[in-house]
Amino acid sequence: MVKYVELAKLTGKIRNQRDELYQKDWSKFILYMKEYYKYLKTFVAHDEGTPEHMPPLAPAFFSNLLFLSSALPLYCRHVYNSTGLTYVHYVKKPCNLQEDSCVASVLRTNIVKFQEELLNKCSSSRYCSPGHYSFTAGDGKFFQMKKHCCRTKMCNNALLSLPDRNMLAENGLQCPSCFSKGTIMCKSEKTINCLENETQCIQSKVALLIGALRPHSFTFRGCGTTDFCAIGKRQRKITGDGYYILSVTQESCYNASKISHQPEHEE
């Protein structure tokens, strides 16, 4: 006989905890399901499948079952290329219960050294913010990242790319520019031409975490996208994936102007 009280507790546990014990508990739940199914077949075979003869707790059980059907593991493409933006062979991987989204991202930066990264993986919709995060600062420093988020099986198959920096067109806007290491805000004495959809002037203090190394703190002024400006307004003021995580500690943005009020133009 199926222990329905234990079954109800088990489904509640899977629903409420959603932790690393998921795989173990789910396997146990499947065993209960098989036993329950055999029990129902016995009822049908003996014409006992009427409401008054149905097993106890069946309504609550099926309510939990409907909820659990939406909690089945999501599958996402997993690809990681730490040396370029070309796609290599992907792996189909189940996500854990905290990960309800798939993400695809590409990144290019020269803040510390020139680096490109491509990453497809499982993620949480709570932390996945799609967009085009880009800025161009003084001393030729830049950061580019595109990120796509979705919530269906193997949906992170978007072929994201970043155009070559030399191919980016100026958009007729200018912003004050500077760049310095550390946490003291750099002083701007030059302007920089904005590129493509970088239509905001940014002043920001940032920390770039590379792997498990100590964060690289820097300040900059320059041009950026509206998505990059939105980072400072979020509760979690970070962006990036995989090996590179960018944390914005202070940020202010305003619309770039076609008129430069700075005495010198930076080429």
Summary of the structure (lengths in Angstrom):
residues: 267
radius of gyration: 26.0
end to end distance: 79.4
largest distance: 92.8
contacts: 800
relative contact order: 0.13
helix: 24%
strand: 38%
